Amino acid sequence: MLKPMDIHNLEFKRVFKGYDPEEVDDFLADIVVKYEEVYQENRKLRQELEELRRQLESTGGREQDVLDLLASAKQTVQEIKSMANREADNVISLAQAEAERIISEARLKAQQILADSEERLHRAQRLERQLRERIRLTMESIWNSLTAEDAEATRPYREIAPGSAGGEERD
């Protein structure tokens, strides 16, 4: 690439009837200044371009990092969901086991209450039979006592009238 110094250091041969050397030198000086500006701007733009390329490569790396991070986050979310589902299944299993235990205890208690109630019923029925028997015996005893008293009270009359229709003893 042509550098501004190359233009500045350039010398032309002199010939007879050529261009005015002062005008050529002035024009070349203007060209050198303008070309120097363009050259410096070109260098600056190349440096910026190189910097942008480095940033792009670095951004590409960061982009890949972001994509990797996103993939990792997705995987983490899936793992968390999976753990939550397993935990929910565990909680459900424990709740079902606890419910079964409570139901089993309730059934056992109900059976015990039923057996106790049946035992109390049988005892009450036995006591009722015993009470009825005692009442019957008491009533028979009272009846026998009443009939014996009646027989005792009417005995003198029965002895007097032995042949009468009501004279035979009734028990």
MOLINKA-V656178 format. One record per backbone hydrogen bond with DSSP energy under -0.5 kcal/mol. CO is the residue of the C=O (numbers start at 0). NH is the residue of the N-H. If there is no record, write none. Layout:
co: {CO	CO}
nh: {NH	NH}
//
This chain:
co: {2	2	3	4	5	6	14	18	19	20	21	22	23	24	25	26	27	28	29	30	31	32	33	34	35	36	37	38	39	40	41	42	43	44	45	46	47	48	49	50	51	52	53	54	55	56	57	58	59	60	61	62	63	64	65	66	67	68	69	70	71	72	73	74	75	76	77	78	79	80	81	82	83	84	85	86	87	88	89	90	91	92	93	94	95	96	97	98	99	100	101	102	103	104	105	106	107	108	109	110	111	112	113	114	115	116	117	118	119	120	121	122	123	124	125	126	127	128	129	130	131	132	133	134	135	136	137	138	139	140	141	142	143	144	145	146	147	148	149	150	151	153	154	155	156	159	160	163	168}
nh: {5	6	7	8	9	9	17	20	23	24	25	26	27	28	29	30	31	32	33	34	35	36	37	38	39	40	41	42	43	44	45	46	47	48	49	50	51	52	53	54	55	56	57	58	59	60	61	62	63	64	65	66	67	68	69	70	71	72	73	74	75	76	77	78	79	80	81	82	83	84	85	86	87	88	89	90	91	92	93	94	95	96	97	98	99	100	101	102	103	104	105	106	107	108	109	110	111	112	113	114	115	116	117	118	119	120	121	122	123	124	125	126	127	128	129	130	131	132	133	134	135	136	137	138	139	140	141	142	143	144	145	146	147	148	149	150	151	152	153	154	155	157	158	159	160	161	163	166	170}
//
